[in-house]
Amino acid sequence: MKKKVAVIGSGFSALSAACYLAKLDFEVAIYEKNSTVGGRARQLVAEGFTFDIGPSWYWMPDIFDRFFADFGKKTSDYYELEKLDPAYKIFFADDTITIGDSMEKISREFERIEPGSSKPLKKFISKAQRNYEIAINEIVYRPGRSPFELVTKDTVTRVDQFFKNISQEVRRNFKNPKLVSTLEFPVLFLGAKPSKTPAFYSFMNFADFGLGTWHPKGGMYKIIQGMESLALELGVSIHTNSTVEKIRVSEGKAIGLIANGEDIDADYILSGADYVHTESLLDNQYRQYSESYWEKKTFAPSSLLFYLGFDKKLDGLEHHNLFFDTDFDLHAEEIYDTPSWPTNPLFYANFPSVSDESMAPEGCETGFFLVPIAPGLEDTPELREQYFDLVMNRFEERIGQKVKNNIIFKNTFCVNDFKEQYNSYKGNAYGMANTLSQTAFLRPGLKSKKVEALYFTGQLTVPGPGVPPSLISGKLVSNLMEKLN
């Protein structure tokens, strides 16, 4: 008789784990509190505009390929991919940098900004590529249960890369502040300041410049729909609008859930929901981590998001656009060191309809704007509107166009929404940062130390924040469950 697994949540990690567990012949049922699957990676469709309301960057395509290949499938079985060229554009106060789809194009752009910089760039990316190969082949597919998982013949020769930080590595090779900002940008996906992120994570620069930036036609939600289809093919049952209120424990062993007031029996519980929230579903004696533990951890930022529909096409923009025209260090300080609403924030603007006409009505533009902010901040309609005006004024100034009056659809999302819709700790947007003290075995574990048959997956556990790591996390926890059971 098949063993039953009840999965809490349906984000990337939960769907990944559900697929792997079904393949391992477990009977798998997913319980999702919202009306659609996807967790943070949901989609908003309104008035002809289509928005990915969560992740919007498709990096590390090899990880997606590997996931689907594990089931004898290809990404093309579920969605159509396009490599973006340019990958993205960075707006500074006095110039823009355009990142093309090849090292040749990127090198030319670096030379334009700082003659002679292409030589150290190629050397830096070559080292980043080797770090990427080591990370993917020797580290990230390990379950984070022992420090010895980090010890390989290759990591031993790179031990200094774990004790130096990205900021030191970049600034040792590049002096121009625009190039420094460009090279420090990718590690922001890991949720911490470059000065707090180990230099080994330069592999994110290879993911950026070496592997490129891609777009699934129809949006990132196409990946979720593909994974949902795969899960259903494998026999997973999916229950939406199912709020889990309690994890049932008997004699130290998880025996099921209470969802929407109904008792559900299971041999194993796997949570892809927020780790802190999941432990709140347990009685106190079964919780591994105290409030003070979480308080001391470095969490990835929250975000203030504006989803906007414009009644015309906008000029001079790419699919992905970064606005680094203000003080990066001050904004980072106001996120991590002295949490407060930012004085003059950097922001990101995504216009998928630039490269994918299906995401906006004809002649219109779909755009969303993201302002990184500290988790746990006060969130009011007045603050949202204040920052909307600030961002739009800067945006209009940088692109040299008046567009505010062309907005015909507007929606916002911020700290309170992350808490309410995703049970996110302090409203963080994508988990716990990958600092040195929060890497691998130092992150919250995939398996509960206090409750037998209770497991975790996702951005607060191994290997860390981001979409590709979430896919990997699902594989890691399913392998662990097979091994231990």
N, C-alpha and C positions, 0 to 999 in steps of 0.2 A: 504494500500500500504506500502511495506517495506521501512524503512528509509535506505538511502545509507551511507556507511562508506568507505572512501578512506584511505587506510593504506599506509604510506610511509615506505619502507624498509621491509625486510623479514628475520630478525634475529630471535633468539629464542623468544624474547618478542613480536615482531610483529606477528609471526605465532601463538603464544599462544593466543594473544588478538583476532586475526582474527577468530580462532576456537571458542572461547567463544562467540564472537559477532554473529557469524553465528548461533550458538546454540540458542542465544537469539532472533533469527529471524530478524537480520539486514541483509541487502544485502551488502556483503563485497567484496571489490576489493583491491588487493595488487599491489603496484607499486615499483619495485625493479630496481635500476640503473644498477646492474651487470647482467651477462648473466645467472646466476644460483641463486636460493634462498639460504638463510643461513646467509646473512650478514657476520660477522666476522667468522662464523663457516662454511666456505666453504671447499672444498676438491680439492687437486691437484693430478691428475693421470698422470704420465709421465714415459715412458720407463719401464712399469710394476710395478713401485713403486707408492704406494698410501699414500698420506700425508693428515692428518687433518691440514689445515693451520691456524686454530684458536684454540679453546678450545680442550684440550686433556685429561683432568681429568674428570672422571665420579664419582662424590661424591654425597651424599645425595640421594640415589636411591628412597627413599620414596617420594620425591618431584616429580620425573618423574612418579612414580606409581600413585600418586594422580592426576597428570595432565591427564593422559590417562583414569583413572577411571572416571573422570568427564564426559567422553563421552561414558561410557560403554565399554571401551577398556582396554587392558593390553599392557605393553611394549612389551611382547612377540608376540603380533599381528604384530609388526613392525620391531623388531630387537631382536637378541639373545645376552644375557648378560652373561659375565663370571666374577666371582670374582677373582681378581689377587692375587696370592701368589708366591713370595712376592708382597706386594703392591708397594713398591719402595725401592731403595737403596740410601744411602747418602754417598758420598765419602768425607772424610776429608783428611788432609795432611798425617796423620799417621795411619788411620784406616778407616773402613767402618761400617756403621750401616744398618742393613737390617730390614725393617718393615714388619712383617708377616701379615697374614690375621686373626689373633685372638689376644685377649688381653693376652692369655697365652704365645704365641710366642713373643709378643712385650715385655712383662714383663721379660722374660728370657734374651732378648737382652739388656734391661736396666740393669739388674743385672750383665751381663757380663761387661758392661762399668763401672758401679758404684754399687758395692754390697750394698744391702739395699734400692736401689732406686725404686724397684717395689711397695713397700708399699705406698710411697707418690704418685706414678704414678696412682695406682688404685683409691686413694682418689681424685686426681685431675680429672681423667676421669669421676668418679661418679658425681662430681660437674658439669663438662662440660656436662654430659648427661642431668642433670636437667635443665641446661641453654638451652640446645637444645630443650627440651620438651616445655619450656616456650616460647622460640623464635618462634617455629613452630606453637604452639597451641594458643598463646596469642598476638604475636606481628607482625610477618612478613606478615600475611595475612590481615593487616589493611592498609588503603590507605594513611597514612601519612598526614592527613589534620588537626590534632590537637595533642598537646602535651599529652592530656589526654589518647590517645591511648596507651601510654607507661605505664599508671598507672593501675596496676592490683594488686591483693593481693599478687601475687608471685613476681612481680618486685619491689614492695615496700620493701619487705624483702631483696632484693638484690640491693638496690640503690647504695651501695658502689661499686658494680661491674661495674657501669657505670662511676665512677670517679677514679678508679684505672685502670692501664693499664695491658695488657697481659704480658708485659715484667716483671713488678713487681710481678705479680702472679706466673709466671714460676720461676723466680729467687729466690723467697721466699721459694720454695719447692725443687729446684734442683741447685746444684753447678757446676756439671761437664759441661764445655762449649759445649761439643758435644750434651749432652741431652738437654741443653737449646736451642741450635739451632734447634734440632729436634722438640721440642715442640713449638717453635716460628714460625716454617715454615708455618703451615696451615693458619695463619691469613694474610700471604702475598697475598692470594687470594682476600682479602678485599681491597688491594691496598694501604696500609699505613704501616709505620713502626710499629713493635710490641709495641714500647714505646708510640705510638700515638693512639693505638687501645684499646677501652674499654675492661676490663677484662671479661665482660659478653660474649664477642665473643670467649671465650674458647670453646663455643659450636662447633667451627670448629675442635677442637681436638677430640671431640666425633665423628663428621662426619668422621674424619680420622681413628682413632683407633677403634671406636665402630662400625661404619657402613661399613667401608672398602672402598677399591678402586676397581672399576669395569671397564670393557671394553666391548663396544658393538662390536660384531664381524663385521669386515669390516670398523670400525672406527666410530668416533663421528658423522660423517656426516649421518650415518644411522638414528640418531635421527631426524635430519632435514628432511630427506626423509620421515620418518614416520609421522612427523607433517605436511609436505606438503601433503601427501596422505590423512591424516585426514581432513585437510582444504578443499581439493578438494571434499572429500566425503560429507562434510557439505555444499557444494555449493559456496565456496569462489572462486573468479576468481583471477588468478595470472598473472601479466604482468611483464616479465623480460625485460631488456634493456630499461627500462622506467625511464628516469631521470626527477625527479620533479624539476622544475625551479622556481616555485612560489606557495605560498598558497594564494588563492583568498579570499579576505575579503570584505564584503559589510555591511556598517552600524554596524561595530563592530562584525560581525558574519562571521565565515568561511563558504564559499559557494562552495568551490571546489579547484582544483589544475590546474596548467599548467604543463603538462608532455610531453616531446619531442615536445614542441610547440603547443600542443593541449589542449583546455579547457576541463576540466572534472568536471562535477557537482557532488556535494555530500552534504548530510545533515550534516555530521560530518567528520572531519579530525582527524586521529590518526597517530602520528608519532612514529615509532620505530627507526628512524634514530637518529644520534647524536643530542642531545638537542640544542647545540649551533648552529649547522648548520641549524636545523629546524627553529630556530628563525630568521636566516639570510634570510629565504625565505619569511619573512614578511616585510612589510614597517616598518620603525623605530618606529612609534607611537604605533605599536602593539607588540613590543618586551618587555618581562617582565624583562629581565636581561641585564645589560650593560657589556661591555668588561671588565670593572674594577671589576665587580662582579665575572666573571669567572677567572680573573687573580688572585684573592685572594683565590680561592678554591684549595684544595689539590686533584690533579688528580692522578689516578693510573699510574704506569709507562707505557712507551712505551716499545717496544721490538725490538731487532735485532734478526732475525730468519734466520737460515740456514737449508734448506731442502736438505738432502743428500741421495744419493743411493750408497750403498757399494756393490762391486762385491763378497763379501764373508760374512759369518756369523762372528760376533764379540763375543769374549769370556768375561765372567765375568760381563755381563750387564743384567739389568732387563728391563722390559717394561718402567718404569719410573726411572730416575736417577738424583739425585741432586748433584752438585759439590760445596760443601761448604768448599773448601780447602784454601780459602783466607779470608781476613778480612771482615766479614759481616757488621760491623759498618761503615767501610770506604765506602763500596759499597752503603749502605743505605744513607749515608751522600751525596754521589755524585748523588743520584737520587733525594732526597727530599730537602736537605739543600743548597747545592751549585751545582746546576744542571750542570753536565759536563760528558763527556765520561769517564767511570770508569777506574781507574788505573789498577786494577786487579780484574775483576768481578767474582762473583759467576755465575753459569749458570746451566741450566736444559737440559738434553738430553733425548729424547723420542724415544724408539725403539719398535713400536707396533708389528713389525714382530717377536719379541721374543716370543710373546704369540699368534699371529695371522698370520699364514703363508700366508693368502690371501693378505697381504699388501705389499709383496715384491716378486720378481721372485724367483724361487727355488734356494737355496744356497746363496741368497743375503740378505741384511739387509736394511730396511728403517729407517732412523733416522732424527729427526730434533732437532736442538739446539736453545735454547732461552736464550738470555742475556737481563735481565731487564735493561732499561736505562731511564733517565729522558725524559719526553715528551718535544717536542720543540727543540731538539738538531739539529745541522747541520748534514745532512745525505748525504754522498758522497760515490761513488764507492770505493775510496781510503780508507776511514774509515772502510767500511764494510770488505774490504780485510785485512786490518790491524788486525781487531778483529777476523776475521776468522783464521788467522795464530796463534794469541794468544790463542784462544779457542782450536784449534786442537792440538797445542803443549802441552797444559795442559792436554787435554783429553788423548792423547797418553801416557803421563807420568803417569797419574793416573791408567790407565788400563793396562799399561805395554805391549802395542802392537803398532806397526807402522801401521796405517790404512789410512793415508792421500792419499797415492798413490792408494788406492783401491776405491776411490770415482769415480764413473762413471756418476753420475748425481748431479748437484748442482744448487740451486736457492736461492735467498735471498729476504728478506722482512724487511722493516724498516720504520722509521718515515714518509718518503715521500709517501710510499705505503699506510700506514694507512690513511694519509690525502687524497690521490687521490682516493683510492678505497672505503673508508668508510666515507669520509668527517669528519674524527675524529679530534676533537679539539687538536691542537698541536701534532697530531699523537699519542695520548694516545691509549693504547691497550685495556683497558677494563673499561673505565668510571671514575667515581669520587670516591675517597676513602671513606671508612666508618669510619671516625674519629667521635669523640663525637659530634663535631659541624656540622657534615654532616650526621646525623643519622635521620631516620624516617621523622618527619614533618619539619626538618631543611634542607632536600634535595629539589631540584627543584620539583615543584608539578606535579601531574598527569594531572591536568586541568589548562589551561591557565587562568590567572587572567584578561587578557586584551581582549581576543578574545573568544566570545561565540562559542561553538561547536568545539573547538580545544583542543585535548588531546595528552598526551605524555606517552610513556612507554619505559622501557629499563634501561640501566646501570647507567644513570645519574640521574634517578628519583628513586622512591620507589620500592623495598626495598634496591637495591644496586647492586654492580658488581657481576658477576659470572653467570653461566648457570642456576642453580636452582632459584636464585632470579629473573632472567629474565623471567622464566616460570611463577613465582608468579606475577611479574609485569603485565604481560598480563592479568591475571585473575583479578587483582585489578582494572585496568583501565576499563575493560569491565563491572565489577560490578558497578563501579562508573558511567559509561555512562548509564547503565540501570536505576540506581537509580535517576539520575539527569534529565533523559529525558523520 
